[in-house]
Amino acid sequence: ARHCHGTQDITTDYSPIFMQFLDCVWQITQHYPYSFQFNKYLLTFIGQHLYSCLYGTFLFDSERIRRENEVRPKTQSLWSYVNSFSTEFLNRSTRRDWAVFYQ
């Protein structure tokens, strides 16, 4: 299970892989702060709402199960919120110089 949301069957198979991925992305942004269009608040926002259950995006373990439980008509997508307030998550220091990755 990814995070045990949306299910009554809480198992010991919980795995925080997505949270680990967010941490890896954050670590890379620390090394290359001018190379990403988003800021740390986007990663924090996603991490907080991975567990908040406020958005249907992270409910259940797969898109198939979300469809079966009709999550989309009942909840808002996290990505819809992010797109609506995208300026909050922009890295204003972004450089378009890809050579930064090749130093």
Accessible surface in RSA format (square Angstrom, percent):
REM  Atomic radii and reference values for relative SASA: ProtOr
REM  Chains: A
REM  Algorithm: Lee & Richards
REM  Probe-radius: 1.40
REM  Slices: 20
REM RES _ NUM      All-atoms   Total-Side   Main-Chain    Non-polar    All polar
REM                ABS   REL    ABS   REL    ABS   REL    ABS   REL    ABS   REL
RES ALA A   1    47.37  43.6  12.61  19.5  34.76  79.1  20.22  28.5  27.15  71.9
RES ARG A   2    81.85  34.4  73.82  37.6   8.03  19.1  41.52  56.7  40.33  24.4
RES HIS A   3     9.56   5.2   2.19   1.5   7.37  18.9   2.19   2.3   7.37   8.6
RES CYS A   4    25.17  19.0  15.94  17.8   9.23  21.7  11.22  28.4  13.95  15.0
RES HIS A   5    33.37  18.2  29.43  20.5   3.94  10.1  22.06  22.7  11.31  13.2
RES GLY A   6    42.14  52.0   0.00   N/A  42.14  52.0  20.85  57.2  21.29  47.7
RES THR A   7    55.08  39.2  38.30  38.8  16.78  40.0  26.88  36.1  28.19  42.6
RES GLN A   8   182.09 101.8 154.38 112.8  27.71  66.0  66.47 141.5 115.61  87.7
RES ASP A   9   100.95  70.7  88.41  88.0  12.55  29.7  35.44  83.4  65.52  65.3
RES ILE A  10   130.39  74.2 102.56  76.4  27.83  67.1 102.56  73.9  27.83  75.5
RES THR A  11    51.56  36.7  37.71  38.2  13.85  33.0  43.57  58.5   7.99  12.1
RES THR A  12   140.48  99.9 109.23 110.7  31.25  74.5  87.67 117.8  52.81  79.8
RES ASP A  13    98.06  68.7  83.74  83.4  14.31  33.8  22.23  52.3  75.82  75.6
RES TYR A  14    91.70  42.8  72.78  41.4  18.92  49.2  62.32  46.8  29.38  36.2
RES SER A  15    38.58  32.6  36.62  48.9   1.96   4.5  27.66  58.9  10.92  15.3
RES PRO A  16    49.06  35.8  46.42  42.3   2.64   9.6  49.06  40.5   0.00   0.0
RES ILE A  17   109.59  62.4 109.10  81.3   0.49   1.2 109.10  78.6   0.49   1.3
RES PHE A  18    57.87  29.0  54.28  33.6   3.60   9.4  56.05  34.0   1.82   5.2
RES MET A  19    62.69  32.5  62.20  41.2   0.48   1.1  46.13  39.2  16.56  21.9
RES GLN A  20    98.20  54.9  94.67  69.2   3.53   8.4  38.96  82.9  59.24  44.9
RES PHE A  21   112.07  56.1 107.01  66.3   5.05  13.1 111.42  67.6   0.65   1.9
RES LEU A  22    11.83   6.6  10.89   7.8   0.94   2.4  11.16   7.8   0.67   1.8
RES ASP A  23    74.70  52.3  69.27  68.9   5.43  12.8  23.83  56.1  50.87  50.7
RES CYS A  24    71.30  53.9  68.66  76.6   2.65   6.2  18.51  46.9  52.79  56.9
RES VAL A  25    23.09  15.2  22.91  20.7   0.18   0.4  23.09  20.1   0.00   0.0
RES TRP A  26    95.26  38.2  95.26  46.1   0.00   0.0  87.85  46.8   7.42  12.0
RES GLN A  27    78.77  44.0  78.77  57.6   0.00   0.0  28.22  60.1  50.55  38.3
RES ILE A  28    80.33  45.7  79.93  59.6   0.40   1.0  80.32  57.8   0.01   0.0
RES THR A  29    15.92  11.3  14.45  14.7   1.47   3.5  13.38  18.0   2.54   3.8
RES GLN A  30    92.24  51.6  68.69  50.2  23.55  56.1  20.54  43.7  71.71  54.4
RES HIS A  31   136.61  74.7 110.69  76.9  25.92  66.3  68.06  70.1  68.55  79.8
RES TYR A  32    74.88  35.0  73.33  41.7   1.55   4.0  32.64  24.5  42.24  52.1
RES PRO A  33    64.88  47.3  57.82  52.7   7.06  25.7  60.60  50.0   4.28  26.6
RES TYR A  34    89.65  41.9  89.03  50.7   0.62   1.6  43.47  32.7  46.18  56.9
RES SER A  35    18.17  15.4   1.89   2.5  16.28  37.5   3.61   7.7  14.56  20.4
RES PHE A  36    38.12  19.1  36.01  22.3   2.10   5.5  38.12  23.1   0.00   0.0
RES GLN A  37   103.73  58.0  99.18  72.5   4.55  10.8  30.80  65.6  72.93  55.3
RES PHE A  38    51.28  25.7  48.05  29.8   3.22   8.4  48.43  29.4   2.85   8.1
RES ASN A  39    30.90  21.3  24.43  23.6   6.48  15.6  21.44  51.6   9.46   9.1
RES LYS A  40   111.34  54.3 103.90  63.7   7.44  17.7  49.64  44.7  61.70  65.7
RES TYR A  41   129.45  60.4 127.71  72.7   1.74   4.5  89.90  67.6  39.55  48.8
RES LEU A  42    23.38  13.0  23.38  16.7   0.00   0.0  23.38  16.4   0.00   0.0
RES LEU A  43    17.31   9.6  13.99  10.0   3.33   8.4  14.40  10.1   2.91   7.8
RES THR A  44    68.70  48.9  59.83  60.7   8.87  21.1  47.33  63.6  21.37  32.3
RES PHE A  45    27.93  14.0  26.59  16.5   1.35   3.5  27.69  16.8   0.25   0.7
RES ILE A  46     9.22   5.2   9.22   6.9   0.00   0.0   9.22   6.6   0.00   0.0
RES GLY A  47     8.41  10.4   0.00   N/A   8.41  10.4   7.14  19.6   1.27   2.8
RES GLN A  48   113.20  63.3  96.58  70.6  16.62  39.6  39.52  84.1  73.68  55.9
RES HIS A  49    24.93  13.6  24.01  16.7   0.92   2.3  14.63  15.1  10.30  12.0
RES LEU A  50     5.14   2.9   4.59   3.3   0.55   1.4   4.59   3.2   0.55   1.5
RES TYR A  51    82.27  38.4  67.28  38.3  14.99  39.0  63.22  47.5  19.05  23.5
RES SER A  52    44.70  37.8  16.32  21.8  28.38  65.4  26.66  56.8  18.04  25.3
RES CYS A  53    61.63  46.6  41.48  46.3  20.15  47.4  22.76  57.7  38.87  41.9
RES LEU A  54   120.77  67.3  99.47  71.2  21.30  53.5 101.85  71.5  18.92  50.9
RES TYR A  55    21.04   9.8  19.81  11.3   1.23   3.2   4.30   3.2  16.74  20.6
RES GLY A  56     3.75   4.6   0.00   N/A   3.75   4.6   3.42   9.4   0.33   0.7
RES THR A  57    29.37  20.9  15.97  16.2  13.40  31.9  24.05  32.3   5.32   8.0
RES PHE A  58    14.64   7.3  14.57   9.0   0.07   0.2  14.64   8.9   0.00   0.0
RES LEU A  59    26.31  14.7  26.31  18.8   0.00   0.0  26.31  18.5   0.00   0.0
RES PHE A  60    30.22  15.1  27.57  17.1   2.65   6.9  30.22  18.3   0.00   0.0
RES ASP A  61    58.29  40.8  40.51  40.3  17.79  42.1  18.86  44.4  39.44  39.3
RES SER A  62    37.73  31.9  32.68  43.6   5.05  11.6  37.46  79.8   0.28   0.4
RES GLU A  63    84.89  48.7  80.43  60.9   4.46  10.6  45.66  88.3  39.23  32.0
RES ARG A  64   134.01  56.3 131.97  67.3   2.04   4.9  58.06  79.4  75.95  46.0
RES ILE A  65    47.36  27.0  47.36  35.3   0.00   0.0  47.36  34.1   0.00   0.0
RES ARG A  66    32.76  13.8  31.84  16.2   0.92   2.2   9.48  13.0  23.28  14.1
RES ARG A  67   153.69  64.5 135.41  69.0  18.27  43.5  70.51  96.4  83.18  50.4
RES GLU A  68   110.68  63.5  75.85  57.4  34.83  82.9  46.09  89.2  64.58  52.7
RES ASN A  69    60.67  41.8  50.96  49.2   9.71  23.4  10.51  25.3  50.17  48.5
RES GLU A  70   100.59  57.8  97.48  73.7   3.12   7.4  24.78  47.9  75.81  61.9
RES VAL A  71    10.49   6.9   8.87   8.0   1.62   3.9  10.39   9.0   0.10   0.3
RES ARG A  72   201.53  84.6 186.27  95.0  15.26  36.3  78.32 107.0 123.20  74.7
RES PRO A  73   111.29  81.1  68.26  62.2  43.04 156.4  79.78  65.9  31.51 195.9
RES LYS A  74   145.65  71.1 108.92  66.8  36.73  87.5  78.27  70.4  67.39  71.8
RES THR A  75    49.20  35.0  25.29  25.6  23.91  57.0  34.10  45.8  15.10  22.8
RES GLN A  76    93.76  52.4  81.02  59.2  12.74  30.3  37.59  80.0  56.17  42.6
RES SER A  77    42.78  36.1  35.10  46.8   7.67  17.7  31.14  66.3  11.63  16.3
RES LEU A  78     0.00   0.0   0.00   0.0   0.00   0.0   0.00   0.0   0.00   0.0
RES TRP A  79   108.55  43.6 108.48  52.5   0.07   0.2  94.88  50.6  13.68  22.2
RES SER A  80    54.24  45.8  47.47  63.3   6.77  15.6  23.53  50.1  30.70  43.0
RES TYR A  81    54.57  25.5  54.40  31.0   0.17   0.4  25.91  19.5  28.66  35.3
RES VAL A  82    15.91  10.5  15.91  14.4   0.00   0.0  15.91  13.8   0.00   0.0
RES ASN A  83   111.44  76.8  94.02  90.9  17.42  41.9  25.41  61.2  86.03  83.2
RES SER A  84    83.01  70.1  44.97  60.0  38.05  87.6  26.93  57.3  56.08  78.6
RES PHE A  85    91.13  45.6  87.70  54.3   3.43   8.9  91.13  55.3   0.00   0.0
RES SER A  86    49.37  41.7  47.18  63.0   2.19   5.1  23.29  49.6  26.08  36.5
RES THR A  87    85.80  61.0  82.26  83.4   3.54   8.4  56.87  76.4  28.93  43.7
RES GLU A  88    94.27  54.1  75.74  57.3  18.53  44.1  42.22  81.7  52.05  42.5
RES PHE A  89    11.99   6.0  11.52   7.1   0.48   1.2  11.52   7.0   0.48   1.4
RES LEU A  90    77.04  42.9  72.11  51.6   4.93  12.4  72.11  50.6   4.93  13.3
RES ASN A  91    28.69  19.8  18.60  18.0  10.09  24.3   4.09   9.9  24.60  23.8
RES ARG A  92   182.73  76.7 142.65  72.7  40.08  95.4  78.59 107.4 104.14  63.1
RES SER A  93    60.20  50.9  47.43  63.3  12.77  29.4  19.41  41.3  40.79  57.1
RES THR A  94    37.32  26.5  12.93  13.1  24.39  58.1  12.82  17.2  24.50  37.0
RES ARG A  95   130.33  54.7 118.12  60.2  12.22  29.1  40.69  55.6  89.64  54.3
RES ARG A  96   173.05  72.7 150.55  76.7  22.50  53.6  81.56 111.5  91.49  55.4
RES ASP A  97    80.94  56.7  68.57  68.2  12.37  29.2  27.15  63.9  53.79  53.6
RES TRP A  98   175.66  70.5 170.97  82.8   4.69  11.0 149.84  79.9  25.82  41.9
RES ALA A  99    56.84  52.3  50.07  77.3   6.77  15.4  53.23  75.0   3.61   9.6
RES VAL A 100    20.59  13.5  19.78  17.9   0.81   1.9  19.83  17.2   0.76   2.1
RES PHE A 101    71.97  36.0  50.10  31.0  21.87  56.9  50.21  30.4  21.76  62.3
RES TYR A 102   183.59  85.7 150.48  85.6  33.11  86.2 108.86  81.8  74.73  92.1
RES GLN A 103   186.01 104.0 112.40  82.1  73.60 175.2  72.00 153.3 114.01  86.5
END  Absolute sums over single chains surface
CHAIN  1 A     7443.8       6291.9       1152.0       4248.8       3195.0
END  Absolute sums over all chains
TOTAL          7443.8       6291.9       1152.0       4248.8       3195.0
